């Protein structure tokens, strides 16, 4: 069975260089916003579930469409380094604000970080020959820039406009006519031979995306909290020696998620009831 390569970068020699490049590259990935502080800049990019709920709640689904999600196979390790460099150069060319260092030096330093993929394991030294390194902070932002460029091309060259296209890193959701799912998947996979997508269609009018269960109700969308079948509902036990602030944050986060994601009172009540049972199992008896 194929294994995912994750490289620890905590003690790497170019750690500080990585940090500096991440700051610069984030500016490029947010370049289309009015302000670099407005993180949700793209009409397609999502930063969390709340952003997804805000956008999907008013979506309309035609009767001949169904929900579909697409996922990139092993995104970080599938990105060709030459493609990453080209995409960052394009982003730099379109970036009009001043940078603390010349643009050509940004590329030189980025190349150094992307090619410094040596690691030590069981007494031997290895080098990752393809893709960006999982574990490197630079890889996250480079992947975002590459995905932005890729989806621009994908959507611009597809003959039928999509009603919506929302993406969190490498996971996307849209709606397609039932007979064009395979055609669109083939279209995605023709853009770059290294970056390949898988498809997951809805089942019984439902599709899981992030931690949301998206349900078609007529031509509108309903959302509720989604848990994987492997979820155990184990939390920090109230009897543990973790700080009370951590336990309080756990409860508040889950309750907030219920309110944010649940689009109906019925779903919200069901989720809060489930959470109360989870809290009881984890020995939470006192309020926070």
TORKOL-4160 file (C-alpha; in steps of 0.2 Angstrom, whole numbers, padded with zeros to 4 digits, m for minus):
288
<pt num="1" X="0000" Y="0000" Z="0000"/>
<pt num="2" X="0007" Y="0017" Z="m0005"/>
<pt num="3" X="0013" Y="0027" Z="0010"/>
<pt num="4" X="0012" Y="0046" Z="0012"/>
<pt num="5" X="0029" Y="0054" Z="0014"/>
<pt num="6" X="0030" Y="0067" Z="0028"/>
<pt num="7" X="0046" Y="0076" Z="0031"/>
<pt num="8" X="0050" Y="0084" Z="0048"/>
<pt num="9" X="0056" Y="0102" Z="0045"/>
<pt num="10" X="0058" Y="0107" Z="0063"/>
<pt num="11" X="0077" Y="0106" Z="0063"/>
<pt num="12" X="0080" Y="0110" Z="0044"/>
<pt num="13" X="0094" Y="0122" Z="0040"/>
<pt num="14" X="0083" Y="0133" Z="0030"/>
<pt num="15" X="0070" Y="0134" Z="0043"/>
<pt num="16" X="0071" Y="0153" Z="0044"/>
<pt num="17" X="0071" Y="0155" Z="0025"/>
<pt num="18" X="0055" Y="0145" Z="0024"/>
<pt num="19" X="0047" Y="0156" Z="0037"/>
<pt num="20" X="0052" Y="0172" Z="0027"/>
<pt num="21" X="0046" Y="0165" Z="0011"/>
<pt num="22" X="0029" Y="0160" Z="0018"/>
<pt num="23" X="0025" Y="0178" Z="0023"/>
<pt num="24" X="0029" Y="0184" Z="0006"/>
<pt num="25" X="0020" Y="0170" Z="m0003"/>
<pt num="26" X="0004" Y="0173" Z="0007"/>
<pt num="27" X="0003" Y="0190" Z="0000"/>
<pt num="28" X="0004" Y="0183" Z="m0017"/>
<pt num="29" X="m0010" Y="0170" Z="m0013"/>
<pt num="30" X="m0021" Y="0184" Z="m0007"/>
<pt num="31" X="m0017" Y="0196" Z="m0021"/>
<pt num="32" X="m0034" Y="0198" Z="m0028"/>
<pt num="33" X="m0041" Y="0205" Z="m0012"/>
<pt num="34" X="m0043" Y="0223" Z="m0008"/>
<pt num="35" X="m0032" Y="0221" Z="0007"/>
<pt num="36" X="m0020" Y="0207" Z="0011"/>
<pt num="37" X="m0029" Y="0206" Z="0028"/>
<pt num="38" X="m0045" Y="0201" Z="0019"/>
<pt num="39" X="m0041" Y="0183" Z="0019"/>
<pt num="40" X="m0056" Y="0176" Z="0010"/>
<pt num="41" X="m0051" Y="0185" Z="m0006"/>
<pt num="42" X="m0056" Y="0172" Z="m0020"/>
<pt num="43" X="m0074" Y="0168" Z="m0025"/>
<pt num="44" X="m0068" Y="0150" Z="m0025"/>
<pt num="45" X="m0056" Y="0148" Z="m0010"/>
<pt num="46" X="m0063" Y="0143" Z="0007"/>
<pt num="47" X="m0053" Y="0146" Z="0023"/>
<pt num="48" X="m0065" Y="0136" Z="0034"/>
<pt num="49" X="m0082" Y="0128" Z="0036"/>
<pt num="50" X="m0090" Y="0144" Z="0041"/>
<pt num="51" X="m0085" Y="0152" Z="0025"/>
<pt num="52" X="m0092" Y="0138" Z="0016"/>
<pt num="53" X="m0109" Y="0139" Z="0025"/>
<pt num="54" X="m0110" Y="0158" Z="0021"/>
<pt num="55" X="m0108" Y="0154" Z="0003"/>
<pt num="56" X="m0117" Y="0138" Z="0000"/>
<pt num="57" X="m0133" Y="0143" Z="0010"/>
<pt num="58" X="m0140" Y="0153" Z="m0005"/>
<pt num="59" X="m0135" Y="0141" Z="m0019"/>
<pt num="60" X="m0148" Y="0135" Z="m0030"/>
<pt num="61" X="m0147" Y="0117" Z="m0037"/>
<pt num="62" X="m0157" Y="0113" Z="m0053"/>
<pt num="63" X="m0167" Y="0097" Z="m0054"/>
<pt num="64" X="m0156" Y="0089" Z="m0067"/>
<pt num="65" X="m0140" Y="0093" Z="m0056"/>
<pt num="66" X="m0132" Y="0083" Z="m0042"/>
<pt num="67" X="m0119" Y="0088" Z="m0029"/>
<pt num="68" X="m0101" Y="0082" Z="m0033"/>
<pt num="69" X="m0085" Y="0084" Z="m0024"/>
<pt num="70" X="m0067" Y="0082" Z="m0032"/>
<pt num="71" X="m0051" Y="0079" Z="m0022"/>
<pt num="72" X="m0033" Y="0080" Z="m0028"/>
<pt num="73" X="m0023" Y="0064" Z="m0026"/>
<pt num="74" X="m0008" Y="0068" Z="m0014"/>
<pt num="75" X="m0008" Y="0086" Z="m0018"/>
<pt num="76" X="0009" Y="0091" Z="m0010"/>
<pt num="77" X="0019" Y="0077" Z="m0017"/>
<pt num="78" X="0011" Y="0079" Z="m0034"/>
<pt num="79" X="0015" Y="0097" Z="m0038"/>
<pt num="80" X="0029" Y="0098" Z="m0051"/>
<pt num="81" X="0042" Y="0110" Z="m0045"/>
<pt num="82" X="0044" Y="0119" Z="m0062"/>
<pt num="83" X="0025" Y="0122" Z="m0061"/>
<pt num="84" X="0026" Y="0129" Z="m0044"/>
<pt num="85" X="0040" Y="0141" Z="m0049"/>
<pt num="86" X="0031" Y="0146" Z="m0065"/>
<pt num="87" X="0015" Y="0149" Z="m0055"/>
<pt num="88" X="0024" Y="0159" Z="m0042"/>
<pt num="89" X="0032" Y="0170" Z="m0055"/>
<pt num="90" X="0015" Y="0173" Z="m0063"/>
<pt num="91" X="0008" Y="0179" Z="m0046"/>
<pt num="92" X="0024" Y="0190" Z="m0043"/>
<pt num="93" X="0021" Y="0198" Z="m0060"/>
<pt num="94" X="0003" Y="0202" Z="m0056"/>
<pt num="95" X="0008" Y="0209" Z="m0038"/>
<pt num="96" X="0008" Y="0228" Z="m0038"/>
<pt num="97" X="0013" Y="0232" Z="m0020"/>
<pt num="98" X="0031" Y="0234" Z="m0014"/>
<pt num="99" X="0040" Y="0218" Z="m0008"/>
<pt num="100" X="0054" Y="0219" Z="0005"/>
<pt num="101" X="0066" Y="0211" Z="m0008"/>
<pt num="102" X="0067" Y="0210" Z="m0027"/>
<pt num="103" X="0056" Y="0198" Z="m0035"/>
<pt num="104" X="0070" Y="0188" Z="m0043"/>
<pt num="105" X="0077" Y="0185" Z="m0026"/>
<pt num="106" X="0060" Y="0178" Z="m0020"/>
<pt num="107" X="0061" Y="0165" Z="m0034"/>
<pt num="108" X="0079" Y="0161" Z="m0030"/>
<pt num="109" X="0075" Y="0158" Z="m0012"/>
<pt num="110" X="0059" Y="0149" Z="m0015"/>
<pt num="111" X="0069" Y="0137" Z="m0027"/>
<pt num="112" X="0081" Y="0134" Z="m0013"/>
<pt num="113" X="0068" Y="0130" Z="m0001"/>
<pt num="114" X="0058" Y="0118" Z="m0013"/>
<pt num="115" X="0074" Y="0109" Z="m0018"/>
<pt num="116" X="0080" Y="0107" Z="0000"/>
<pt num="117" X="0071" Y="0091" Z="0002"/>
<pt num="118" X="0084" Y="0080" Z="0010"/>
<pt num="119" X="0080" Y="0070" Z="0025"/>
<pt num="120" X="0088" Y="0056" Z="0037"/>
<pt num="121" X="0080" Y="0040" Z="0040"/>
<pt num="122" X="0087" Y="0024" Z="0048"/>
<pt num="123" X="0105" Y="0029" Z="0046"/>
<pt num="124" X="0103" Y="0034" Z="0027"/>
<pt num="125" X="0100" Y="0051" Z="0018"/>
<pt num="126" X="0087" Y="0053" Z="0005"/>
<pt num="127" X="0080" Y="0067" Z="m0006"/>
<pt num="128" X="0062" Y="0069" Z="m0012"/>
<pt num="129" X="0063" Y="0070" Z="m0031"/>
<pt num="130" X="0046" Y="0075" Z="m0035"/>
<pt num="131" X="0033" Y="0087" Z="m0028"/>
<pt num="132" X="0034" Y="0098" Z="m0013"/>
<pt num="133" X="0038" Y="0092" Z="0004"/>
<pt num="134" X="0024" Y="0088" Z="0017"/>
<pt num="135" X="0029" Y="0096" Z="0033"/>
<pt num="136" X="0036" Y="0112" Z="0025"/>
<pt num="137" X="0027" Y="0128" Z="0028"/>
<pt num="138" X="0031" Y="0134" Z="0011"/>
<pt num="139" X="0022" Y="0119" Z="0003"/>
<pt num="140" X="0006" Y="0125" Z="0010"/>
<pt num="141" X="0006" Y="0142" Z="0002"/>
<pt num="142" X="0014" Y="0136" Z="m0015"/>
<pt num="143" X="0000" Y="0123" Z="m0016"/>
<pt num="144" X="m0013" Y="0136" Z="m0014"/>
<pt num="145" X="m0005" Y="0147" Z="m0028"/>
<pt num="146" X="m0004" Y="0132" Z="m0039"/>
<pt num="147" X="m0022" Y="0127" Z="m0036"/>
<pt num="148" X="m0028" Y="0145" Z="m0039"/>
<pt num="149" X="m0020" Y="0145" Z="m0056"/>
<pt num="150" X="m0026" Y="0128" Z="m0060"/>
<pt num="151" X="m0044" Y="0131" Z="m0056"/>
<pt num="152" X="m0044" Y="0147" Z="m0066"/>
<pt num="153" X="m0039" Y="0137" Z="m0081"/>
<pt num="154" X="m0051" Y="0123" Z="m0077"/>
<pt num="155" X="m0066" Y="0134" Z="m0076"/>
<pt num="156" X="m0061" Y="0145" Z="m0090"/>
<pt num="157" X="m0059" Y="0131" Z="m0103"/>
<pt num="158" X="m0075" Y="0121" Z="m0098"/>
<pt num="159" X="m0089" Y="0124" Z="m0110"/>
<pt num="160" X="m0103" Y="0124" Z="m0097"/>
<pt num="161" X="m0102" Y="0137" Z="m0083"/>
<pt num="162" X="m0104" Y="0129" Z="m0066"/>
<pt num="163" X="m0117" Y="0136" Z="m0054"/>
<pt num="164" X="m0103" Y="0137" Z="m0040"/>
<pt num="165" X="m0086" Y="0130" Z="m0037"/>
<pt num="166" X="m0079" Y="0130" Z="m0019"/>
<pt num="167" X="m0062" Y="0124" Z="m0014"/>
<pt num="168" X="m0054" Y="0121" Z="0003"/>
<pt num="169" X="m0035" Y="0117" Z="m0001"/>
<pt num="170" X="m0038" Y="0102" Z="m0013"/>
<pt num="171" X="m0056" Y="0097" Z="m0009"/>
<pt num="172" X="m0069" Y="0105" Z="m0020"/>
<pt num="173" X="m0088" Y="0105" Z="m0021"/>
<pt num="174" X="m0100" Y="0109" Z="m0035"/>
<pt num="175" X="m0115" Y="0103" Z="m0044"/>
<pt num="176" X="m0116" Y="0096" Z="m0061"/>
<pt num="177" X="m0128" Y="0088" Z="m0073"/>
<pt num="178" X="m0130" Y="0070" Z="m0069"/>
<pt num="179" X="m0123" Y="0065" Z="m0087"/>
<pt num="180" X="m0108" Y="0076" Z="m0087"/>
<pt num="181" X="m0099" Y="0071" Z="m0071"/>
<pt num="182" X="m0086" Y="0059" Z="m0080"/>
<pt num="183" X="m0083" Y="0072" Z="m0093"/>
<pt num="184" X="m0079" Y="0086" Z="m0081"/>
<pt num="185" X="m0068" Y="0074" Z="m0071"/>
<pt num="186" X="m0058" Y="0070" Z="m0087"/>
<pt num="187" X="m0057" Y="0089" Z="m0091"/>
<pt num="188" X="m0049" Y="0092" Z="m0074"/>
<pt num="189" X="m0037" Y="0078" Z="m0076"/>
<pt num="190" X="m0032" Y="0084" Z="m0093"/>
<pt num="191" X="m0025" Y="0100" Z="m0086"/>
<pt num="192" X="m0009" Y="0093" Z="m0079"/>
<pt num="193" X="m0004" Y="0075" Z="m0079"/>
<pt num="194" X="0004" Y="0076" Z="m0062"/>
<pt num="195" X="m0011" Y="0083" Z="m0053"/>
<pt num="196" X="m0025" Y="0071" Z="m0054"/>
<pt num="197" X="m0043" Y="0072" Z="m0046"/>
<pt num="198" X="m0054" Y="0059" Z="m0039"/>
<pt num="199" X="m0073" Y="0061" Z="m0039"/>
<pt num="200" X="m0087" Y="0058" Z="m0026"/>
<pt num="201" X="m0105" Y="0060" Z="m0031"/>
<pt num="202" X="m0119" Y="0063" Z="m0019"/>
<pt num="203" X="m0128" Y="0048" Z="m0012"/>
<pt num="204" X="m0147" Y="0049" Z="m0008"/>
<pt num="205" X="m0146" Y="0068" Z="m0011"/>
<pt num="206" X="m0132" Y="0070" Z="0002"/>
<pt num="207" X="m0113" Y="0074" Z="0001"/>
<pt num="208" X="m0100" Y="0076" Z="0015"/>
<pt num="209" X="m0089" Y="0091" Z="0013"/>
<pt num="210" X="m0077" Y="0096" Z="0026"/>
<pt num="211" X="m0086" Y="0094" Z="0043"/>
<pt num="212" X="m0103" Y="0098" Z="0034"/>
<pt num="213" X="m0116" Y="0086" Z="0028"/>
<pt num="214" X="m0124" Y="0095" Z="0013"/>
<pt num="215" X="m0142" Y="0089" Z="0008"/>
<pt num="216" X="m0152" Y="0094" Z="m0007"/>
<pt num="217" X="m0169" Y="0099" Z="m0002"/>
<pt num="218" X="m0179" Y="0103" Z="m0018"/>
<pt num="219" X="m0168" Y="0115" Z="m0027"/>
<pt num="220" X="m0160" Y="0122" Z="m0011"/>
<pt num="221" X="m0147" Y="0117" Z="0001"/>
<pt num="222" X="m0147" Y="0111" Z="0019"/>
<pt num="223" X="m0132" Y="0108" Z="0030"/>
<pt num="224" X="m0129" Y="0099" Z="0046"/>
<pt num="225" X="m0114" Y="0093" Z="0056"/>
<pt num="226" X="m0105" Y="0078" Z="0048"/>
<pt num="227" X="m0095" Y="0065" Z="0057"/>
<pt num="228" X="m0085" Y="0051" Z="0049"/>
<pt num="229" X="m0090" Y="0033" Z="0053"/>
<pt num="230" X="m0074" Y="0031" Z="0062"/>
<pt num="231" X="m0078" Y="0045" Z="0074"/>
<pt num="232" X="m0077" Y="0040" Z="0093"/>
<pt num="233" X="m0083" Y="0056" Z="0101"/>
<pt num="234" X="m0069" Y="0055" Z="0113"/>
<pt num="235" X="m0064" Y="0072" Z="0120"/>
<pt num="236" X="m0053" Y="0078" Z="0134"/>
<pt num="237" X="m0060" Y="0070" Z="0149"/>
<pt num="238" X="m0066" Y="0082" Z="0162"/>
<pt num="239" X="m0056" Y="0071" Z="0175"/>
<pt num="240" X="m0040" Y="0074" Z="0165"/>
<pt num="241" X="m0026" Y="0086" Z="0171"/>
<pt num="242" X="m0028" Y="0097" Z="0156"/>
<pt num="243" X="m0031" Y="0116" Z="0159"/>
<pt num="244" X="m0049" Y="0120" Z="0162"/>
<pt num="245" X="m0047" Y="0133" Z="0148"/>
<pt num="246" X="m0044" Y="0119" Z="0136"/>
<pt num="247" X="m0059" Y="0109" Z="0141"/>
<pt num="248" X="m0070" Y="0124" Z="0140"/>
<pt num="249" X="m0063" Y="0128" Z="0123"/>
<pt num="250" X="m0067" Y="0111" Z="0117"/>
<pt num="251" X="m0086" Y="0113" Z="0123"/>
<pt num="252" X="m0088" Y="0130" Z="0116"/>
<pt num="253" X="m0080" Y="0125" Z="0099"/>
<pt num="254" X="m0092" Y="0111" Z="0096"/>
<pt num="255" X="m0107" Y="0121" Z="0102"/>
<pt num="256" X="m0102" Y="0135" Z="0090"/>
<pt num="257" X="m0100" Y="0123" Z="0076"/>
<pt num="258" X="m0117" Y="0116" Z="0079"/>
<pt num="259" X="m0124" Y="0134" Z="0077"/>
<pt num="260" X="m0114" Y="0139" Z="0062"/>
<pt num="261" X="m0117" Y="0123" Z="0052"/>
<pt num="262" X="m0134" Y="0118" Z="0056"/>
<pt num="263" X="m0146" Y="0127" Z="0044"/>
<pt num="264" X="m0162" Y="0121" Z="0052"/>
<pt num="265" X="m0169" Y="0121" Z="0070"/>
<pt num="266" X="m0172" Y="0103" Z="0068"/>
<pt num="267" X="m0154" Y="0099" Z="0064"/>
<pt num="268" X="m0147" Y="0111" Z="0077"/>
<pt num="269" X="m0158" Y="0103" Z="0091"/>
<pt num="270" X="m0152" Y="0085" Z="0085"/>
<pt num="271" X="m0134" Y="0091" Z="0086"/>
<pt num="272" X="m0135" Y="0099" Z="0103"/>
<pt num="273" X="m0144" Y="0083" Z="0110"/>
<pt num="274" X="m0129" Y="0073" Z="0103"/>
<pt num="275" X="m0116" Y="0084" Z="0110"/>
<pt num="276" X="m0125" Y="0083" Z="0127"/>
<pt num="277" X="m0123" Y="0064" Z="0127"/>
<pt num="278" X="m0105" Y="0066" Z="0121"/>
<pt num="279" X="m0101" Y="0078" Z="0136"/>
<pt num="280" X="m0109" Y="0066" Z="0148"/>
<pt num="281" X="m0099" Y="0051" Z="0141"/>
<pt num="282" X="m0083" Y="0062" Z="0144"/>
<pt num="283" X="m0088" Y="0066" Z="0162"/>
<pt num="284" X="m0093" Y="0085" Z="0159"/>
<pt num="285" X="m0105" Y="0088" Z="0173"/>
<pt num="286" X="m0101" Y="0106" Z="0177"/>
<pt num="287" X="m0104" Y="0121" Z="0166"/>
<pt num="288" X="m0090" Y="0131" Z="0158"/>
